[in-house]
Amino acid sequence: MGINRSGYYKWLKRKDNPSQREISRDSDIKLISSIHDKHPSHGYRWINAFIKGKFGIIYSNNHVHLCCKYAGIISKGKHYNYRKPGEQLKKYDNLLLNKKWSSLTRPYEVIVSDMTSFWANKKYYELTFYFDAYTKEILSYSLSSRKGDTRTYYDGLKIVLDKIKTEANIEPTILHTDQGSVYASISYNKLIEDYNIKRSMSRAGTPTDNPVNESLNGWIKEELFIDFKLNKSNDVFKTIDEYVYYYNNERPAYSLKYKTPIQFKTEQGF
């Protein structure tokens, strides 16, 4: 068969008596595989950050990458492409048009919101999120199984307003959304009249005007369906609750240098 006899016996000896390095690698692969099995939407950098935050184990990205290649681990996540900017319809000016999102300095400086819809177990749902653009924290969320239910927008906003009342300082907050009919309605914006909140809206057909929201919504839906098996959930509302806790407290975020939103917020002194 063309196999060198001495080489075969050396391989057999290593097989029966693995080195400490091989034992350690196999142990690392088991841990990495267990993280991938639970969070298959993520790649090796995220897995490495999750292991560091969850278990305090420090690997190099290259080591985790090699372990993933050795074990055949591949992320199931997809990449999203954004559409080109469209014409601006002025309901509220885009106050963030020329602002760098990375230049934010405090919680509640900018809050972004959007509604996303999905089907789970052959049932339709609408989910409205409110994010803090600085910490990437989910400040509030509201879920409905009724199409066109505007209460998710209002209920989520009321929770945010309660938090602003108790946590935010006297500096103003920018509430940034798309030009959806609820966000543009008189009744919705009447809720913020007594607060130090400025309204801002993206240009029409321009998701790049709200990159925080667009990016997070994409990741969240992937994680919910791939990692949290939302489509097999017997209690979608409970699964969303569990995911939000995980997102805020356990999920390392690339934009926060692989810290969780709550960890980042605490380390910044807020």
C-alpha positions as CSV (number, residue, x, y, z in Angstrom):
1,M,0.0,0.0,0.0
2,G,3.0,2.3,0.0
3,I,3.0,2.9,3.7
4,N,6.4,3.1,5.4
5,R,6.6,0.4,8.2
6,S,8.4,2.6,10.7
7,G,6.1,5.5,10.0
8,Y,3.1,3.3,10.6
9,Y,4.4,2.1,14.0
10,K,5.2,5.7,15.0
11,W,1.6,6.7,14.2
12,L,0.3,3.7,16.1
13,K,2.3,4.6,19.1
14,R,1.1,8.2,19.0
15,K,-2.5,7.0,18.6
16,D,-2.3,4.9,21.8
17,N,-0.2,7.4,23.7
18,P,-1.3,10.9,22.6
19,S,0.9,13.8,23.6
20,Q,-0.2,16.4,26.2
21,R,-0.6,18.9,23.3
22,E,-3.0,16.5,21.4
23,I,-5.0,15.9,24.6
24,S,-5.2,19.6,25.2
25,R,-6.3,20.3,21.6
26,D,-9.0,17.6,21.8
27,S,-10.3,19.1,25.0
28,D,-10.4,22.6,23.4
29,I,-12.2,21.2,20.4
30,K,-14.8,19.6,22.6
31,L,-15.5,22.9,24.3
32,I,-15.5,24.9,21.0
33,S,-17.8,22.3,19.5
34,S,-20.2,22.5,22.4
35,I,-20.4,26.3,21.9
36,H,-20.9,25.9,18.2
37,D,-23.7,23.4,18.7
38,K,-25.6,25.9,20.9
39,H,-24.7,29.0,18.8
40,P,-24.1,27.7,15.2
41,S,-24.8,31.2,13.7
42,H,-21.4,32.5,14.9
43,G,-17.8,32.2,13.7
44,Y,-14.6,31.5,15.4
45,R,-13.9,35.0,16.7
46,W,-17.3,35.2,18.4
47,I,-16.9,31.7,19.8
48,N,-13.5,32.7,21.3
49,A,-15.0,35.8,22.9
50,F,-17.9,33.9,24.3
51,I,-15.5,31.3,25.9
52,K,-13.4,34.1,27.4
53,G,-16.5,35.9,28.8
54,K,-18.3,32.7,30.0
55,F,-15.5,30.5,31.2
56,G,-12.5,32.9,31.6
57,I,-10.4,30.8,29.2
58,I,-8.1,32.8,26.9
59,Y,-7.3,31.4,23.5
60,S,-5.9,33.2,20.5
61,N,-8.2,33.7,17.6
62,N,-5.9,31.7,15.4
63,H,-6.0,28.7,17.8
64,V,-9.8,28.7,17.8
65,H,-9.8,29.0,14.0
66,L,-7.5,26.0,13.6
67,C,-9.6,24.0,16.0
68,C,-12.7,24.9,14.0
69,K,-11.0,23.8,10.8
70,Y,-9.8,20.6,12.4
71,A,-13.3,19.8,13.6
72,G,-15.1,21.0,10.4
73,I,-16.9,23.7,12.3
74,I,-18.5,26.3,9.9
75,S,-20.8,29.2,10.9
76,K,-24.3,28.9,9.5
77,G,-24.8,32.7,9.6
78,K,-25.4,34.7,6.5
79,H,-24.1,38.2,5.4
80,Y,-26.5,41.0,4.6
81,N,-26.2,43.6,1.9
82,Y,-27.8,46.9,2.2
83,R,-29.7,48.9,-0.4
84,K,-28.4,52.2,-1.8
85,P,-29.7,55.4,-0.3
86,G,-33.0,56.7,-1.6
87,E,-34.8,60.0,-1.6
88,Q,-35.5,61.6,1.7
89,L,-39.1,62.2,2.8
90,K,-39.1,64.7,5.6
91,K,-41.3,64.0,8.5
92,Y,-38.5,64.5,11.0
93,D,-35.0,65.5,9.9
94,N,-32.3,62.9,10.1
95,L,-30.2,64.3,13.0
96,L,-27.6,61.6,12.7
97,L,-27.0,61.9,8.9
98,N,-23.5,63.3,9.3
99,K,-22.7,61.8,12.8
100,K,-20.4,58.9,13.3
101,W,-22.2,56.3,15.3
102,S,-18.9,55.3,16.9
103,S,-18.6,58.8,18.4
104,L,-21.4,58.3,20.9
105,T,-20.3,58.7,24.5
106,R,-23.1,57.7,26.9
107,P,-26.2,55.6,27.3
108,Y,-29.5,57.1,26.2
109,E,-27.7,59.5,23.8
110,V,-29.3,57.8,20.8
111,I,-32.1,55.2,21.0
112,V,-33.1,53.4,17.8
113,S,-36.2,51.3,17.1
114,D,-37.6,49.1,14.5
115,M,-40.2,46.4,14.0
116,T,-39.4,43.0,12.5
117,S,-41.8,40.2,11.6
118,F,-41.4,36.5,11.4
119,W,-43.2,33.1,11.2
120,A,-42.7,30.5,13.9
121,N,-44.5,27.2,14.2
122,K,-46.7,28.4,11.3
123,K,-47.8,31.5,13.2
124,Y,-47.1,35.1,12.4
125,Y,-45.5,37.5,14.9
126,E,-44.4,41.1,15.0
127,L,-41.5,42.2,17.4
128,T,-40.6,45.7,18.1
129,F,-37.2,46.5,19.6
130,Y,-35.7,49.6,21.2
131,F,-31.9,49.6,21.3
132,D,-29.4,51.9,23.0
133,A,-27.0,52.8,20.2
134,Y,-24.1,53.3,22.6
135,T,-24.3,50.1,24.6
136,K,-26.2,48.1,22.0
137,E,-28.5,47.0,24.9
138,I,-32.1,46.0,24.2
139,L,-33.8,48.6,26.4
140,S,-37.3,47.2,25.7
141,Y,-39.2,44.9,23.3
142,S,-42.8,44.0,22.7
143,L,-44.2,41.0,20.8
144,S,-47.6,40.4,19.3
145,S,-49.1,37.6,17.3
146,R,-51.6,39.9,15.6
147,K,-50.6,41.5,12.3
148,G,-50.4,45.3,12.3
149,D,-50.7,45.5,16.1
150,T,-49.4,49.0,16.9
151,R,-49.3,48.3,20.6
152,T,-45.8,46.8,20.3
153,Y,-44.5,50.3,19.3
154,Y,-46.3,52.1,22.1
155,D,-45.6,49.5,24.9
156,G,-41.9,49.4,24.0
157,L,-41.7,53.2,24.0
158,K,-43.4,53.5,27.4
159,I,-40.8,51.1,29.0
160,V,-38.0,53.2,27.5
161,L,-39.5,56.4,28.8
162,D,-39.7,55.0,32.3
163,K,-36.0,54.1,32.1
164,I,-35.1,57.5,30.9
165,K,-37.0,59.0,33.8
166,T,-35.1,57.0,36.3
167,E,-31.7,56.4,34.7
168,A,-30.8,59.1,32.2
169,N,-29.3,62.5,33.0
170,I,-30.5,65.9,31.9
171,E,-28.8,65.7,28.5
172,P,-31.1,65.2,25.5
173,T,-31.9,61.8,23.9
174,I,-32.3,61.3,20.2
175,L,-35.0,58.8,19.2
176,H,-34.2,57.6,15.7
177,T,-36.5,55.4,13.6
178,D,-37.6,54.8,10.0
179,Q,-40.5,56.7,8.4
180,G,-43.1,54.0,9.3
181,S,-46.7,55.2,9.8
182,V,-46.7,54.5,13.6
183,Y,-43.4,56.2,14.2
184,A,-44.6,59.3,12.3
185,S,-48.0,59.4,13.9
186,I,-49.2,62.2,16.2
187,S,-50.2,59.9,19.0
188,Y,-46.8,58.1,19.1
189,N,-44.8,61.4,19.2
190,K,-47.2,62.9,21.7
191,L,-45.9,60.4,24.3
192,I,-42.5,62.1,24.3
193,E,-43.7,65.7,24.5
194,D,-42.8,66.0,28.2
195,Y,-39.3,64.4,27.8
196,N,-36.0,65.9,26.6
197,I,-36.2,63.8,23.5
198,K,-35.5,64.9,19.9
199,R,-37.0,62.9,17.0
200,S,-34.9,61.8,14.1
201,M,-35.8,59.7,11.0
202,S,-33.9,57.8,8.4
203,R,-34.3,58.7,4.7
204,A,-36.8,56.7,2.8
205,G,-35.5,53.3,1.6
206,T,-32.2,53.9,3.3
207,P,-31.5,51.3,6.0
208,T,-27.8,52.4,6.1
209,D,-29.1,55.5,7.9
210,N,-29.8,53.2,10.9
211,P,-26.8,50.7,10.7
212,V,-27.1,49.8,14.4
213,N,-30.7,48.6,14.0
214,E,-30.2,46.9,10.6
215,S,-27.2,45.0,11.8
216,L,-28.6,43.9,15.1
217,N,-32.0,42.9,13.6
218,G,-30.2,40.6,11.1
219,W,-28.1,38.9,13.8
220,I,-31.0,38.6,16.2
221,K,-33.3,36.8,13.8
222,E,-30.4,34.4,12.9
223,E,-29.7,33.6,16.5
224,L,-33.3,33.2,17.4
225,F,-33.9,30.6,14.6
226,I,-30.6,28.9,14.4
227,D,-29.4,29.0,18.1
228,F,-32.6,29.3,20.0
229,K,-34.6,27.0,17.7
230,L,-37.5,29.6,17.7
231,N,-39.4,27.7,15.0
232,K,-39.6,24.7,17.3
233,S,-40.5,26.6,20.4
234,N,-43.8,25.8,22.1
235,D,-43.8,29.2,23.8
236,V,-42.5,31.9,21.5
237,F,-43.0,34.7,24.0
238,K,-40.9,32.8,26.6
239,T,-38.2,32.1,24.1
240,I,-38.0,35.8,23.2
241,D,-37.7,36.7,26.9
242,E,-34.9,34.2,27.4
243,Y,-33.1,35.5,24.3
244,V,-33.3,39.1,25.4
245,Y,-31.7,38.2,28.8
246,Y,-29.0,36.3,27.0
247,Y,-28.4,39.1,24.5
248,N,-28.0,41.7,27.2
249,N,-26.0,39.7,29.7
250,E,-24.2,36.8,28.0
251,R,-23.8,37.6,24.3
252,P,-20.4,39.2,23.4
253,A,-20.8,41.8,20.7
254,Y,-18.2,42.5,18.1
255,S,-18.9,46.2,18.1
256,L,-18.2,46.3,21.9
257,K,-14.9,44.5,21.5
258,Y,-16.6,41.3,22.4
259,K,-18.1,42.5,25.6
260,T,-21.8,42.1,26.5
261,P,-24.0,45.2,26.5
262,I,-24.3,45.1,30.3
263,Q,-20.6,44.4,30.8
264,F,-19.7,47.3,28.5
265,K,-22.1,49.6,30.2
266,T,-20.8,48.7,33.7
267,E,-17.1,49.0,32.7
268,Q,-17.8,52.5,31.3
269,G,-19.0,53.5,34.7
270,F,-22.7,53.8,33.9
